[in-house]
């Protein structure tokens, strides 16, 4: 018999009663009894694969799946409300941001329970509550200054991103082990909302993050098949888009779509997590994998072009949607000139994606929805997507996917300082419960913090020098961190500083950026520091 323990942490039992109903917890317990063991095995397989990459300094297409890549097969066509995804807005399930996203005019809202969300227990439960209200169109927020409610226009299709396979949820314990964050997030959403979404003419749609192999996708397939049976949902009603944001997944795009079978709807081209994955997997492979300043690694770098073109070609060959990456810029209404320059850059980025054949793209701010929509309107015309646009001209090799050395660019003092500043400020906000943070007119999330700290680790351990010959060392980075904290401290009142988590953020930064051993995910040690 499965033994379940619910630890409400800082919330009371009454605070969770509407989300953690007896039946919902029983459903989660059943998911864990069936699938948590396989998840643990797959995490072990990740470690073995990483060891092999360290030994060889190489990745290649898998010979054991050649038949899948060569096969003539497609995924099911998209459901009606996922057939047009020309502009998707991303953001956490915080109540105000949920309402703003639903009023944004985007075609899809990526309700983010992962990189844009700190998994404080209150956020986990509150996010599920906000999702349920959003699905039913009843969500509202009253503050002293303003009441936020849904407008009269059409609302985006909701696509939920649960946590990745690597994250636990310690407030729920099944058979003596912490729950699997992915199963908690997806399971609660599907339990509470799948039938209601279908009743309203939509469906239970998910974005799956951080997959590293088609075996991990196959586990999701089995979770969905069981869920549809347990909840009496029509077969294939759950549809998912996979974020190809790890280098290992980039070598298995066909296989991932194949493994998901009737649940596959598309793939998405991430950016920061993809770069982070390259650093993590090839951290022992020498200077040919050292990246320059993050601002210098654009989507036009040869290895990034290879990745995105392969994604579009793979998706459209298989009848799946190809969704582009996020524009993280946040318009500054007090600086019209800077905003105009940034909007021009966003427009050029979306034009490149639409020209390559992507069916839609992401933005992080409602003011950028019209920009993205305008670009894709121009390319799509009367069509809903570009699924009919095949890319037979694309022939990407393993060497092209791994050609990081052709990127060009330099590691500069400004880039180093920027990484330190972003990491410190983001980690402090994350520890306080805010997973989506505006820093220097950009929306930063866990993915951008990962690339910031992993680049610092990579530069130190590969003996990188700044243009003036100064070596990037742990001592140099600590000095920059001291200076950055001094600036922050000087800008804070005594009360604000006392309420902040900057001392803890600084210690966490040193752990994930300066330790001899590379920490696989910064959210793992960070999770130990929150409620």
C-alpha positions, -999 to 999 in steps of 0.1 A, spaced: 0 0 0 13 35 -9 20 57 21 14 94 15 24 124 37 14 160 30 36 186 46 19 220 41 50 239 51 42 275 56 6 270 44 -22 256 65 -42 225 55 -71 248 47 -49 268 23 -44 237 2 -78 219 6 -92 230 -27 -61 218 -46 -49 188 -26 -83 171 -24 -84 135 -12 -90 123 -47 -63 145 -62 -37 133 -37 -47 97 -44 -42 103 -81 -8 117 -75 1 88 -52 -9 64 -80 13 83 -106 42 80 -82 38 44 -75 38 37 -112 64 61 -126 87 75 -99 110 45 -102 114 49 -139 121 86 -135 149 77 -110 164 53 -135 163 79 -163 181 104 -141 208 78 -135 210 73 -173 216 110 -177 246 108 -154 260 78 -174 256 96 -207 273 127 -193 302 105 -182 305 91 -217 305 126 -232 332 136 -208 352 105 -219 348 111 -257 341 148 -260 316 138 -286 279 134 -293 264 118 -324 231 105 -338 221 72 -321 226 41 -343 200 22 -324 172 46 -335 183 50 -372 151 33 -383 129 59 -365 148 87 -383 144 70 -416 108 61 -412 79 78 -431 56 87 -402 38 118 -388 23 129 -356 -15 136 -354 -26 170 -367 -29 198 -341 -62 204 -324 -81 234 -336 -69 258 -309 -33 248 -313 -33 251 -351 -24 288 -350 4 296 -325 19 327 -342 25 345 -310 28 329 -275 33 349 -243 52 333 -214 50 339 -178 45 325 -143 11 316 -129 11 345 -104 -24 359 -104 -19 394 -118 5 381 -145 -20 353 -154 -47 379 -160 -24 401 -180 -13 372 -202 -49 362 -208 -57 397 -219 -26 401 -240 -40 392 -274 -15 363 -278 -27 330 -293 -11 309 -266 -3 315 -230 26 294 -217 17 291 -180 51 285 -165 54 264 -134 91 259 -141 118 284 -150 97 315 -143 84 302 -110 101 297 -77 87 265 -62 78 279 -28 49 258 -16 26 288 -17 35 293 -54 30 257 -62 -5 256 -46 -14 292 -57 -3 285 -93 -27 255 -95 -55 276 -81 -49 304 -106 -48 278 -134 -81 264 -124 -97 299 -123 -81 308 -156 -95 277 -173 -130 285 -160 -127 322 -169 -134 333 -133 -100 347 -124 -99 382 -108 -76 401 -85 -87 431 -63 -60 453 -49 -63 487 -31 -51 504 -63 -69 484 -91 -91 455 -99 -77 431 -125 -102 410 -145 -105 393 -178 -114 414 -208 -141 407 -234 -118 396 -262 -108 361 -271 -83 345 -247 -51 325 -255 -50 288 -255 -34 277 -222 -3 255 -224 12 245 -190 49 239 -184 55 217 -154 89 213 -137 116 191 -153 122 155 -144 152 164 -121 132 185 -96 116 171 -64 86 184 -45 94 179 -8 60 190 6 45 158 -7 60 125 3 51 92 -13 64 59 2 90 79 21 104 98 -9 98 134 -20 73 137 -48 85 143 -84 79 180 -92 69 172 -128 43 147 -118 29 171 -91 26 200 -115 12 181 -145 -8 157 -124 -27 184 -105 -34 204 -136 -47 174 -155 -67 161 -126 -85 195 -119 -87 209 -154 -85 184 -183 -122 175 -184 -132 212 -180 -108 222 -209 -123 195 -231 -158 206 -222 -150 241 -233 -137 230 -266 -100 231 -258 -78 204 -243 -51 197 -217 -19 209 -234 16 209 -219 51 222 -226 77 196 -215 110 211 -204 146 198 -200 141 164 -217 175 148 -225 164 117 -244 135 100 -262 134 75 -233 124 104 -211 97 114 -236 85 77 -236 80 80 -198 58 110 -204 39 90 -230 31 64 -204 21 89 -178 -3 105 -203 -18 71 -214 -24 61 -178 -38 96 -169 -63 94 -198 -75 60 -186 -77 70 -150 -95 103 -156 -117 89 -184 -103 113 -210 -104 106 -248 -73 89 -261 -48 115 -274 -66 145 -259 -34 154 -240 -11 172 -265 24 184 -257 51 206 -271 87 197 -262 113 223 -255 145 212 -273 167 230 -248 194 204 -242 221 194 -266 214 157 -262 177 162 -271 188 181 -302 203 148 -314 170 130 -308 142 153 -322 127 126 -344 129 101 -317 112 123 -291 83 130 -314 81 93 -321 82 83 -285 54 107 -276 32 93 -304 -4 106 -302 5 132 -277 31 150 -298 22 185 -311 54 203 -316 89 213 -306 103 246 -294 137 261 -299 150 273 -265 181 294 -262 197 300 -228 190 265 -215 204 251 -247 236 270 -243 238 260 -206 234 224 -216 263 226 -240 285 240 -213 274 214 -188 279 184 -211 311 195 -227 327 212 -197 357 189 -199 361 190 -237 385 220 -239 385 254 -255 365 245 -286 334 246 -265 341 279 -246 314 304 -253 319 342 -255 298 368 -237 262 357 -237 252 388 -256 275 377 -284 259 343 -288 230 351 -311 206 328 -329 227 334 -361 258 317 -347 265 287 -370 258 260 -344 226 278 -333 215 281 -370 221 244 -374 200 236 -344 170 258 -353 170 248 -390 171 211 -380 142 217 -356 120 233 -383 128 206 -409 122 178 -384 89 192 -371 74 199 -405 85 166 -420 66 149 -391 36 173 -391 45 189 -358 45 226 -350 79 245 -348 79 273 -322 106 298 -320 124 313 -289 116 340 -265 121 377 -269 130 387 -233 130 425 -238 106 445 -216 96 478 -231 105 509 -210 78 535 -214 101 561 -199 128 556 -226 111 557 -260 143 557 -280 158 527 -263 125 509 -266 123 516 -303 158 502 -309 149 471 -289 116 466 -307 135 468 -340 158 440 -328 128 419 -317 111 424 -351 143 413 -369 145 382 -347 109 373 -354 114 379 -391 143 355 -392 122 329 -374 92 333 -397 115 332 -427 130 300 -415 96 284 -413 87 286 -377 50 285 -370 51 310 -341 73 325 -314 75 336 -278 74 370 -261 77 379 -224 57 411 -224 22 420 -236 35 451 -254 55 428 -278 25 407 -288 16 431 -316 52 431 -329 54 393 -331 19 390 -345 25 415 -372 56 397 -384 39 363 -386 8 378 -401 29 390 -430 45 356 -435 14 335 -429 -12 354 -449 -44 334 -447 -27 303 -433 -27 293 -396 8 279 -397 37 269 -420 33 231 -417 31 229 -454 66 244 -457 90 216 -458 128 222 -456 144 196 -479 173 220 -482 183 214 -446 210 187 -440 225 192 -406 254 171 -393 266 163 -358 297 184 -365 276 214 -373 255 211 -341 287 210 -321 306 237 -340 307 261 -310 342 273 -320 328 291 -351 308 315 -329 334 342 -327 332 370 -301 352 375 -269 349 372 -232 349 408 -219 350 424 -185 315 439 -193 302 404 -201 317 390 -169 303 418 -148 269 414 -164 268 377 -157 277 383 -120 251 410 -117 223 390 -133 230 359 -113 231 377 -80 200 398 -86 181 369 -100 190 344 -73 180 369 -46 146 374 -62 142 336 -67 149 330 -30 121 355 -21 97 337 -44 99 356 -77 110 334 -106 106 360 -134 126 391 -128 130 423 -148 167 432 -149 180 460 -172 149 458 -194 151 421 -198 129 394 -183 153 370 -166 144 335 -155 162 304 -142 175 297 -177 193 330 -180 207 326 -145 220 292 -155 238 305 -186 253 334 -165 267 312 -137 278 284 -160 297 307 -183 316 320 -153 324 284 -143 335 276 -178 357 307 -182 375 300 -149 381 263 -156 393 269 -191 418 296 -183 400 323 -203 416 357 -204 399 391 -209 411 412 -239 436 430 -217 452 397 -206 436 395 -172 428 358 -164 392 350 -153 397 335 -118 376 328 -88 393 357 -70 384 381 -98 348 370 -98 346 373 -60 359 409 -63 333 417 -89 306 401 -67 318 423 -37 315 454 -58 281 445 -72 268 438 -37 282 471 -25 263 489 -52 231 471 -43 236 477 -6 241 514 -12 208 516 -31 188 499 -4 173 512 28 182 494 60 148 479 61 149 467 25 184 452 30 174 434 61 144 419 43 164 409 13 181 375 6 213 389 -9 237 373 16 221 339 9 221 347 -29 258 355 -27 267 323 -10 245 303 -35 262 321 -64 297 311 -51 285 275 -48 271 272 -83 296 294 -101 329 290 -83 330 255 -69 355 230 -83 326 206 -91 299 217 -116 265 218 -100 240 202 -125 212 227 -118 214 258 -96 178 252 -86 188 221 -67 209 238 -40 186 268 -42 155 247 -34 171 238 0 170 275 9 133 282 5 100 273 22 
